[in-house]
Amino acid sequence: MDLTNQKILVTGADGFIGSHLVEGLLDKGCQVRAFVFYNSFNSLGWLDTFPKEKLDKIDVFAGDIRDPNGVRKAMQEYGYGFSSGRTYCHSVQLSLPGQLRRYQH
């Protein structure tokens, strides 16, 4: 499947695995929205180690994966999603206009 220019949401993007997934998707030419856990330090976790030119290509969305409204908002305009969030987030069901998709990690 060609992912070039596909809009992809990655949850858990601030973690080790999620940050590597974000990097790989960017290298494949994807438009990536990185869902990171909100914190008052404005830290992006492992994404903070990215060079500025790579970080500038990412649409960062800070929130909490346990908040269904935040997840729906993060998913707007994005047709694909990868969940690399914590184990309490075994699966996330996201309702998109006209479709229901299930994402598992």
C-alpha atoms as one frame of an Amber mdcrd trajectory, in Angstrom:
protein
   0.000   0.000   0.000   1.355   3.401  -0.977   1.161   5.734   2.015   2.590
   8.798   0.272   0.655  11.920   1.312  -1.737   9.856   3.473  -2.872  11.584
   6.673  -1.998   9.292   9.562  -2.617   9.734  13.283  -0.143   8.077  15.657
  -1.183   7.798  19.295   1.561   7.328  21.848   3.846   9.270  19.523   5.806
  10.656  22.469   6.980   7.172  23.457   9.904   5.149  22.134   7.966   2.962
  19.686   5.532   5.708  18.656   8.327   8.169  17.890  10.047   5.617  15.658
   6.741   4.941  13.909   6.301   8.696  13.328   9.811   8.910  11.892   9.238
   5.947   9.581   5.941   7.346   8.325   7.544  10.733   7.643  10.263   8.970
   5.663   7.511   7.303   3.581   6.049  10.724   2.726   3.054  10.629   5.072
   1.375  13.589   6.713   1.596  12.683  10.401  -0.396  13.933  13.373   1.410
  12.891  16.541  -0.929  12.394  19.501   1.172  13.046  22.617   0.158  12.946
  26.260  -0.476  16.490  27.474   1.864  17.692  30.211   2.537  21.090  31.762
   6.218  20.970  30.741   5.341  21.152  27.026   7.489  18.047  26.534   6.993
  15.912  23.444   8.798  12.944  24.962  10.988  11.103  22.459   9.879  13.502
  19.709  12.003  16.154  21.467  15.043  14.311  20.098  13.986  14.920  16.468
  15.878  17.512  14.432  13.908  20.743  13.967  13.375  20.187  10.238  11.724
  16.808  10.926   9.727  18.090  13.905   8.376  20.941  11.761   6.731  18.358
   9.464   4.663  16.875  12.311   1.242  18.085  13.403   1.451  17.621  17.191
  -1.802  17.066  19.091  -1.528  17.098  22.898  -4.280  15.298  24.788  -5.224
  12.129  26.629  -6.025   8.917  24.752  -8.611   8.082  27.440 -10.687  11.110
  26.387 -12.984   9.999  23.536 -13.817  13.576  22.524 -10.123  14.457  22.251
  -9.480  11.335  20.184 -12.345  12.207  17.825 -10.984  15.725  17.436  -7.464
  14.413  16.780  -8.820  11.992  14.169 -10.657  14.663  12.148  -9.442  14.690
   8.549  -7.179  11.665   9.173  -8.081   8.420   7.431  -5.622   6.101   9.160
  -4.458   5.654  12.711  -1.831   3.694  14.586  -2.055   3.169  18.316   1.153
   2.686  20.209  -0.354   3.932  23.469  -0.126   2.250  26.861  -1.529  -1.175
  27.633  -4.737   0.279  29.097  -5.472   1.346  25.541  -5.605  -2.162  24.062
  -7.973  -0.980  21.385  -9.610   2.282  20.448 -12.774   2.518  18.416 -13.036
   5.758  16.510 -16.161   6.895  14.766 -15.450   8.795  11.584 -18.030  10.315
   9.271 -19.710   7.392   7.559 -17.408   4.712   8.901 -16.150   2.899  11.984
 -12.563   1.825  12.215 -10.840  -0.238  14.874  -7.198   0.346  15.698  -5.165
  -2.070  17.768  -1.562  -2.225  18.847
